Structures are given as C-alpha cells and as structure tokens.
Amino acid sequence: MTTDELDDTVLSGEIVEEPANDPGKTTPTPRPASDVESPFLNLFDPDAPSPAAVSVLRRSELPPGPPKRPVSAPPASTPAAPTPSTLPMTSNPPGRPPTQATPLGVSPKALEREQPTRNEPREARTAVSSAEAKKKQGPKRGGAHERRSEPTPPPKKRPSGTQAPRPKSEKVRSAAVELALTEIAGHLTFTQHAVTAWYWVPEVRWAFRPDPEREALIDAIAEQYAGLAGFRLHIRRTSRPFPAAEWARQIDRLTPRPLAPVAGAPSWGDHLVSAQKHLVGSNHAEGRTYLGVTFARRSLGDSFSGRLLRAFGKGSTLSERSKLERSVEQFDEVLGAFGMRGRRATAEELEWLLYRSVALCMDPPTHIGAVGHGQWDTGDLLALTEEIERYRAPYGSSVKLVNRLTGEEKHVAVLTVGRMEPLDIPERHEPWLHFHERLPYPMEISSRIDILGQSDSFRNLEQRLRMIRSQQLDYLEHGMDAPPELERLAKRALVIGDEMTTGLPVDSARAHGWHRLAVAGSSREECLERVRRVTQLYSREMRIALQHPKQQEQLVREFIPGEPIANSGYLRRMPVKLLAAALPQAASTVGDHRGDLIGRTAGTSRRPVFLDLHFPMEVRERSGLGVFVAEPGGGKSTLLGALGYLAARRGVRVTLLDPSGPLARLTAMPELRPYSRVINLTGSEQGTLAPYALIPTPSRDEFPAGLDGDREFDIAVSNARAERRMLVQDIASMLVPPQVAREASTATLLRHAVRTIPAEESSTLDDVVECLRGLDGGEGRELANLLLDTAEMPLALLFFGAPPPGLLGSDAALTVITMAGLRLPDLKIEREYWSAEEALALPMLHTAHRLAVRRCYSGDMHQRKLVGLDEAHFMEGWRSGRSFLVRLARDSRKWNLAALVASQNPKDILGLDVQNLVSTVFVGRIAEDTEIASEALRLLRVPTDVGYEAVLAGLSAADGASSARLGYREFVVRDVDGRVQKIRVDVSYVEGLLSALDTTPLGDPAAAPTQAG
C-alpha cells in the first residue's frame, strides 16, 4: 500500500477490504475450526435472523502474526471457493467473471479459514468440519474409491429445547477491546493493573491578581504535587460548550413580567433566540480541568480473584474496594487543601470526560444517558466507543474522527511540548498550559506526569552527574580540554543536589511528564492552519517549542483515561513549581450565568459575560451601586444605554439620565416605543425641577411595625427634611453669581431662609425668595433680587414653582431624561468664566439626578428598578451631591435598586468613601493621565505601579494604520465576587441597538460600523 492509499484508512474501527485483481485465482479451501480459530466464528448465531454479509473485520480481532500487509491472491490450484455470503463480490474488466474481495491485512493462513452460512445449523458445521478433517488424513489402503462414494451421514438431531455445546475453538471477544479500561466505579477507573482516582479541579482567578497572591497559589499547588510523589498523574483539560438553552430557560424564569410583544417588532422569545444563536455562533466554551491519580491496583491474591470474577462478567471485589477507599482518602486530603481545592469527580463528570476523550474535539452529546449511578461493567464499556471511527489522514499529519450516527467529521492533530526556555511566572509570563485559550477555538490538554520524591530525584541527579564526570574523564584521558558546558552542568547539578538534601520536600520533588495539546478543525487544511497558529503563538510569546510528532493515531488515543503513553519522546523534566505554574485551571471569567449577555472576555481566554444588575442585592445581599469610569469616547454612554435596554426588555423599571441626549433614541425602537417616555428638561414646564419636591417623604409601610419601626420612620423623615434644606441651599448658591455665593453673608442668609420655610414636598423656591425679601436689612432683599433676576431666564423657570401633576408618577418601563442642546461647563475653569448657559447647567444636573432617583423611590420596594446617571462628577463638589450619592449607595439594596453612576474621574467616587459599597466597576480607556489610571485601579482593587496602567491605556485601541472606525469598546470589569477581567462589549445580537446607541457623528450614514465580536 502506498502512502497516498493511507488516506482515511480505518485505525481502530474497521479494516477496509481491497478487491482481488486476478479472476483466475480462487480462494483457498476452508480449514476446520479446530485447526485455526476464526475471528468470524462468534458472529454467527443459529437462533438469530440472517444479517447482511460480513464484509469488514476489526483490527483487534486479527490473530497474532507478522506485520500486516496486502496479500496477493492464493495459487490457482486452490480447490474450492468460499460462499458468497462471507466475502463481497467485486467487479472485474469485461469478459472476466466476478471475484471475491480480499480483506486488507489478513495473512494467507487467515484466508484459508472459511465460515458456513449463517442459516446452517451448528451440528452441520461440526459434521462438515469432521468430514474435512478426515479428508486431510488421506484414503485408507484398498478402500479409497468406496469411501469417496459413501454419502455423508446426516447429523444427529438434538432434542427440542436443549442447547448444543459450544465448540472449544469459539471464544467471546471482550466488549472493552477498544479501551484499556476494564471497569468504572464512581470516580475510579480500572485497568488490569492499575486504578485511577479522578478529581475535578475548580478554576482559579489569575488575571489582575497581585503577584504575591499568585506566588502563594503556585507554592500551594506545588506542595500538593509533592505530596503525590510516587504516583502518576493524568491532567485533562477539556471544554464544554456553553449551555445556551439552559441559560435562556433560567433568564426566562427570572423574568416574570417581560414587555408584551409589539406588532412588527421582535418579541421576548425572539430576543432570547437571537442571544442563543449568537452564543452558539461565537464558539463559546467553558473550561473543565480533571486530575487523575494512578496507583497500583492489587496484590497477587486480588489479581487472581479479579481474573476469576472477570471470567464470570463481574468487577472488583468488595475487599479490594475497601483497600482502595483507604488510599483514595489520602488523595482527598492532599488535593482538597488550598491550591487546587479538588473534589471527587461525579459520575456525570467522569462520563463526560470519557466521552470527550474518545470523541476528541467533536461536538458533545446532548445527553449522556439516563443511568446516573456511575457503575460501568466490562460489557458496557463498548458504549463509549461505539459511535466514533478513526481514520488516518495522508502522511499521518492528523486523524479524522467520524461520528457514524450523526455524520460529523473532525480532523485532530496532537502537539507535544518540546524544548522550553526558563519562564518567569507570574512576573513576565502567563501559565503555560493555559496560554492557548486566548485563541478563538477550544483545545484539549492531556499531561501524563510522574512525580518523583526526594530519593528518586536525587538518584536520577547522581546518575546524570556521573555521566558528566565520565565525559570529563574521557576528554582528560585523550589529552583534550573538556567543554566548559560540562563543568557548568556539573556545578548546577551540585547546587540542585544541595537544595534537594537541605530544602523542603517541595524543593526536591521533580516532575517527569509528557504534555499534549489537541487542535481540531472541520477539514485537514483548517486543522493544520490552526496548528501553525498555536505553534507560532507559543514560540513567540512563551518561548516554548511545540512539536507535531508522528503516530498521531496513538497520540489521539493517549487522551483517553487508562490508555498507555504513545511514545517516550519529548519527556519534560522540571521542578514541581514549574509544573504548578502551568496552571491549566486558570480562570478568566467574570459576571454571572443568570444575567443578560453583554459581551465576552478579551484576556487570556474567550468566555461569555453575563450581567444581572440585581444579582448583588437579591443573591449576594450587597449594594447595587455600579460605577463607570472612562475618558470621553471610552464607551460609557453606549454601555449604559445597552444595560438600560436589556433591563427594560425584562420589565424592569428603568430611568436613564443622559445630559447630551443620544440615549433618547432608545425610546424610538419598535419593541420599546409603547412603553417609553422622554423628558426633555430644556423644553419642560415651570417647576419641573422644584428642589423641595424631588426628595420623597418616607412612608410608614416601608418600616417594620412596633416601637423600633416608629423610631426608624421618624429618623428617616428627619433625614429627608435635612436633605431638602441642604439641596435648596446648594441650588440657590448655584443660581447666584459665584462672587456673591462665596461671601459669608450669603450662606448665612440662605441658611436662615431655608430653616424658616417648612422642609416639606409642598414648599417651593418662591417661598425662599419671599422669606429673603422680608428680612431686615438690604442684604436679604439684594439676594432675593439676584434670584429673581436668574428666574427670568427660560431654563431657570424649571426651579421655581410647583412641579406639573403626573410628572413623577409615570409607569413607563423606560424613561430617558435629557437636556438636549445644553452645554456642560468645564470644571477645570473657574465659575467666573462660565457663560450663563453653562452656569445654569450645574443646578440642572443636580436636580436632574434627583428627579431620576425620585421616580425609583415610588412604588413597591421589592420591585426591580434601575437608574443610570451620567456625568456624576458634577455632583461630588457639593454637599447635597455627596450626600445624595452616599444615600443612593446605602439604600440600593433595601429598595432593590441597581444604580449605575458614570464619571470621567474615579476620584469623584473614591472621595465619597463609598468604595466598600460599590458592587460592580467598569473602567474604560484611560490613556491621557496616569494618575487617573492609578485611581481607577484602586477602584478595581488591583495593584498599582506594576504595569496595569498600560492595560487601561490600551483598551479599545484603534489600529493606527487603518482609517476605519473601531467597532467595539473594551472595559476592565470587577464583579460583585471580586473577579477582575478585561471584556469586550458585544450586543450585536440585538437588531438596531448599536445604531441607536452610536453617538459618533458620521459624514456618511452608510459608514456606520458593525460591532466586532
């Protein structure tokens, strides 16, 4: 067979037959079953219906013999030909009769075996075999002719209901012939001589973590590896596609009142379907890490009893199980400590690992099976490999796996870790067995590792030191100078030996292992292209050489638990600390699995990011305050609008304050139009922003019954009145010229007037002006006249008078408060140089924030509410603004209110001393000011001055060589559980949302970008 003929040759499944080319040659005469055991004998059952002709032969069924090669046709003198039911017919050139096909790889002796038809009874088979045996003995003297003429006696009839004895030559092939496993019990897998205990290792946080914490984690894992000295480990890193359907069911269950469908617009069900399609199309997967500890199975007595039990179709004995349990308890203690925190793998997890290992990189089954007890007998293990066939690709560069039930095909290539340069983990490099997960397609990892203790490691080191000294002596005997590398290696060996003898066990332990990466593709070309990319990535970033070795079919089988190592090449020897720094279970997840899909992680892996803004209050019992920080153009408004849209679709009462106005386009989307409302403050009626009415009066129903509840209610009412006085005093100071506001008498007069007026919702700013005009002296009347002069401006009328009826009681699902056309001032410029419009923008922003939150304080306390406040940095410089943000952070959990506050400067949030109440933080691009970047890192609670400032500066970085707009925005997110990760916002699955949120002016509307995933 040539190399080109090896394309798609079956490896572990079936042997493809080749037709015989010579029609003049016939097949040999069949031999009796007693001479040569037929591999087909156990396929025939007289009680079973006649199946189709047997045309293939499994490689495991072939008898032992020389290497398999194509066999030519037998000599022409062969007397008889087999029946057509056992060998298929093949077509020949015209004029030649059809001939039988010859099985590929079958020896001449195997071709001499012949099987009767399946409908022939067993007695007839036995009789024919006996007659043929007598013919081989030759005719007796003087009676050969007569014996040829005698008919063959008919077989004896057996009584009905009795079973004929099975011929001695017939043997039952093991059902687990394709696997080295003989039994599975719980989290234990058995082979003939060993047992492996499997553990699930949870993912650990790695990104944006202080280096001391990372080093402590690596040291703890290294100690756990050292505690397993003398055992062989099998590390398997696999992936599981994200359960999009399960997520959709959960979010639908947590959305009791979604918006009613609108004719011509996507419904709530359509929205969930689009999100699921986006998840499936983005190839998102969840990483799973399993660790197997292999140890010797039995003593001589247990081995003998095990053979007897297997002869009767049974598994291990109870006495052996009890002995194994004592050993496994030691592994539980070692692996369950800080570091790995491993636990025993469940039956479902182990079955999943076995299926994923057999069907490497293929689509997993939708369900594994109804049996959940985790017990697999020998006769059931074939179910793991029944559906998958393996084929060798041309030149052996990959292996094609085919699911014979679904028709799916995958081409898999296995890479092995070759030479490695010294790695500085965590200072400079990432975990080297987690580094591949930054690519957009999942891969599989299999590492077989022998952990050597102090004695074994020192013995191995002494042997190498003797080899070095021997080479030096050889150079000396020949009068030659030894290379200096030998002396350096000898000194290094002495230093390592000293560390082994004087250090801790973790310093002396060594790991000898083979590390494989499986890369797959839909075609052979795609698979090899991905192999090239992975190899380049490791070589460029990690200085690790990945090799693409031969014997790919054996390397693919090496991923299956219990299978032997394919070859001993590329053995990597390293300290256990370097093995611990491989860290395949490093995590890069953030958010939760019950919220809306907002994007994916963009760090060392690609995982979907889900965010439920009410998860901190309802589950973690934390504050609902979320903070957005980014420089202009960093994507704050876009993300704020996207979160508001997703919450409104779920029936959450949403209020967004957008001073610039673009978010008002959300209310024009067809699915939100009937349930939305826009309040444009620049065109509103007089009294819309009346300061007294913006702070609601607490209700007695909001507090518990009894004396304690009465006391809490009285305190809340007093606090509301004090907050009203503070707000009115600040608004009045903003409405007068800054030179007057800085005078001490102004603060005194305003404080007196505000204290005189009742601090109730029904009071107005006109009452304060009248009080000032009635004071003795000219200063009060002068201050009142300044306020009246300001009231003559159209925008200032919003603060005077009573609010219009129905303004604060809207039941719209989405309310957007805008100040379209309003020019916001620059806080870096003194107030004296502000224009009249800029001077009025400051009090409008203060009262607009109050108006947005005022709407959320009405209604049921337990009902979900969301408020998004942009430009919050204008609030921090005033007493009323600071008290407002602190109250918002503290009341958010009690009112089930998700409060999103956006600011350009993180100092505004840090200065409020509420960072302990912040549940979620979004930090966008901050490239202009390193001091602001450091403050943002403090808000994220990650180390400063270690290089993370450059990460913030590189967020949403556009390609300087391209003139196209950047179609995405990136953030560093810290969730309520303290996980920090870089994400890329992607809401492209919502039709029309990106167009509505785009705030960048375009010269050509057709040039609007599409968001990249």
Secondary structure, 3 states (H helix, E strand, C coil): CCCHHHCCEECCCCECCEECCCCCCCCCCCECCCCCCCCCHHHCCCCCCCCCCCCCECHHHCCCCCCCCCCCCCCCCCCCCCCCCCCCEECCCCCCCCEEEECCCCCHHHHCECCCCCCCCHHHHHHHHHHHHHHHHCCCCCCHHHHHHCCCCCCCCCCCCCCCCCCCCCCCCCCCCCCCCCEEECCEEECCCEEEEEEEECCEECCCCCHHHHHHHHHHHHHHHHCCCCCEEEEEEEEEECCHHHHHHHHHHCCCCCCCCCCCCCCHHHHHHHHHHHHHHCCCEEEEEEEEEEEECCCHHHHHHHHHHHHCCCCCCHHHHHHHHHHHHHHHHHHCCCCCCCEECCHHHHHHHHHHHHCCCCCCCCCCCCCCCCEECHHHHHHHCCCEEEEECHHHCCEEEEECCCCCEEEEEEEEEEEECCCCCCCCCCCCCCHHHHCCCCCEEEEEEEEECHHHHHHHHHHHHHHHHHHHHHHHHCCCCCCHHHHHHHHHHHHHHHHHHHCCHHHHCEEEEEEEEEEEECCHHHHHHHHHHHHHHHHHHHCEEEECCCCHHHHHHCCCCCCCCCCCCCCEEEEHHHHHCCCCCEECCCECCCCEEEEEECCCCCCEEEECCCHHHHCCCCCCEEEEECCCCCCHHHHHHHHHHHHHHCCCEEEEEECCCHHHHHHHCCCCHHHEEEEEHHHCCCCCCCHHHHCCCCCHHHCCCCHHHHHHHHHHHHHHHHHHHHHHHHHHHHHCCHHHHCCHHHHHHHHHHHHHCCCCCCCCHHHHHHHHHCCCCHHHHHHHHHHHHHHCCCHHHHHCCCCCCCCCCCCCCEEEEECCCCCCCCCCCCHHHCCHHHHHHHHHHHHHHHHHHHHHCCCCCCCCEEEEECCHHHCCCCHHHHHHHHHHHHHCCCCCEEEEEEECCCHHHHCCCCHHHEEEEEECCCCCCHHHHHHHHHHHCCCCCCCHHHHHHCCCCCCCCCCCCCCCEEEEEECCCCCEEEEEECCCCCCCHHHHHCCCCCCCHHHCCCCCC
